[in-house]
Amino acid sequence: MNDFFADVLRLLLRLVLVAVGVVFFLSLLAAALVLALVWGLRALWARLTGRPITPWTTRIDPRTGWSTVYRSSTRWRATGAAPSDADEAPPVPAHLRPLPGADEVTDVQPREPGTK
């Protein structure tokens, strides 16, 4: 009797999994058909109005990403205090400042940044 129930449970589990797979496939198919219908109607409208049929493209400009990151980093580099005089030297960039604890090193000869 236990084998019968186990077989029925296995069969029901397989049927449920197949049904889930069929529903997922049909939903993907429906989404693709809707997209194809929208694309076809768009192409038909462009042809009726005499406009060129333009493809759907993603306009990506690599310079946009760079400038976005570069502009957003200015807020992290800001010191927070307004300079009192315009004659003051600009702050030293972080990559040119000495590392913490560099004054404690005694076994190397210091040199200016950018020299070999």
C-alpha positions in Angstrom: 0.0 0.0 0.0 2.9 2.4 0.8 4.4 1.7 -2.6 1.1 2.7 -4.3 1.0 6.0 -2.4 4.7 6.7 -3.1 4.1 6.0 -6.9 1.1 8.3 -6.9 3.0 11.0 -5.1 5.9 10.7 -7.6 3.5 10.9 -10.5 1.7 14.0 -9.1 5.1 15.7 -8.5 6.2 15.0 -12.0 2.9 16.3 -13.4 3.1 19.5 -11.3 6.7 20.1 -12.5 5.7 19.5 -16.1 2.8 21.9 -15.7 5.1 24.5 -14.2 7.5 24.1 -17.1 4.7 24.4 -19.7 3.3 27.5 -18.0 6.8 29.1 -18.0 7.4 28.2 -21.7 4.0 29.6 -22.7 4.6 32.8 -20.7 7.9 33.3 -22.5 6.3 32.6 -25.8 3.5 35.0 -25.1 6.0 37.7 -24.2 8.0 37.1 -27.4 4.8 37.3 -29.4 3.7 40.5 -27.8 7.2 42.0 -28.5 7.0 40.8 -32.1 3.5 42.3 -32.5 4.6 45.7 -31.1 7.6 45.7 -33.4 5.5 44.8 -36.4 2.9 47.5 -35.6 5.7 50.0 -35.2 7.2 49.1 -38.5 3.8 49.2 -40.2 3.2 52.7 -38.7 6.6 53.9 -39.9 5.8 52.6 -43.4 2.4 54.2 -43.5 3.7 57.6 -42.4 6.7 57.5 -44.7 9.3 57.5 -42.0 12.3 55.2 -42.0 12.1 52.1 -39.9 14.6 52.6 -37.1 15.9 49.6 -35.2 15.5 49.4 -31.4 19.0 50.1 -30.2 20.6 50.9 -26.9 22.7 54.1 -27.2 25.7 53.6 -25.1 28.5 56.1 -25.0 31.5 55.0 -23.0 32.4 58.6 -22.3 29.1 59.1 -20.4 30.0 56.4 -17.8 33.5 57.9 -17.3 32.2 61.4 -16.9 29.5 60.3 -14.5 32.0 58.5 -12.3 34.5 61.4 -12.5 31.9 64.0 -11.6 30.5 62.0 -8.7 33.9 61.6 -7.2 34.3 65.4 -6.7 32.0 65.3 -3.7 34.2 62.7 -2.0 37.3 64.8 -2.7 35.8 68.0 -1.3 37.4 69.1 2.0 34.3 70.6 3.4 36.0 73.9 4.4 35.9 76.8 2.0 39.3 78.2 1.2 39.9 81.5 2.9 42.3 83.0 0.3 42.4 82.5 -3.4 46.2 82.6 -3.2 46.4 79.3 -1.3 47.9 76.4 -3.2 45.4 73.8 -4.3 45.2 70.6 -2.1 47.6 67.8 -2.9 45.9 64.9 -4.7 45.5 61.8 -2.6 47.9 59.7 -4.8 50.7 62.2 -4.3 50.4 62.5 -0.5 52.8 60.4 1.6 51.4 57.2 3.1 50.7 57.1 6.9 53.8 55.9 8.7 56.1 56.8 5.8 58.2 59.1 8.0 59.1 56.1 10.2 60.8 54.2 7.4 64.6 54.6 7.6 66.1 52.0 5.1 65.2 53.7 1.8 66.1 57.0 0.1 63.1 59.3 -0.4 62.6 60.9 -3.8 60.1 63.2 -5.4 57.0 61.6 -7.0 57.3 61.1 -10.8 61.1 60.7 -10.9 62.9 57.5 -11.6 
